[in-house]
Amino acid sequence: MTEKVTVELPEELVRQVQTTAERTQQSFDEVLAQWIRIGGGEPVLELLGDEELLAVCDGQWEASAQDELSDLLERNQEGALEDVERRRLDDLMRTYRAGLVRKAQALKIAVDRGLPGWLT
């Protein structure tokens, strides 16, 4: 079941969703819903305890995801990706970037809290 919701978004975010929708051949609504699901599935960093926060700081991608990303990037360099693979590469890169941003945010919070090992 779906429900229609009206929300005002910054122009830059709208452009990012539109670009992603075009590249992945999905609708604007599908991309935005996917981004909300991804973002909503993560706990708020500021609310995490110190140990949980440090786990985010130390987090690594699973080896299988790293291998898949490396393979797709290499094949993309060679111009050998099919449309489905190109969409998968876009998804992996989006996830990778989001993970880097989340990790950087966690590191900042850890430094702000003065946690051992993350002092400036």
Residue pairs with C-beta under 8 A, 6 or more apart in sequence:
9 17
17 28
17 31
17 32
17 35
18 28
20 26
20 31
20 90
20 94
21 27
21 28
21 30
21 31
23 87
23 90
24 31
24 87
24 90
24 91
25 83
25 87
26 34
38 95
38 98
42 102
43 52
45 53
45 56
45 102
45 105
45 106
45 109
46 109
48 56
48 106
50 110
50 113
50 115
53 106
53 109
53 110
53 113
53 115
54 110
54 115
54 117
54 118
56 102
56 103
56 106
57 103
57 106
57 107
57 110
57 118
59 99
59 103
61 69
61 96
61 99
65 92
68 88
68 92
69 89
69 92
69 93
69 96
72 81
72 85
72 88
72 89
72 92
73 89
75 81
75 85
76 86
76 89
81 89
107 118
110 118
111 118
111 119
111 120
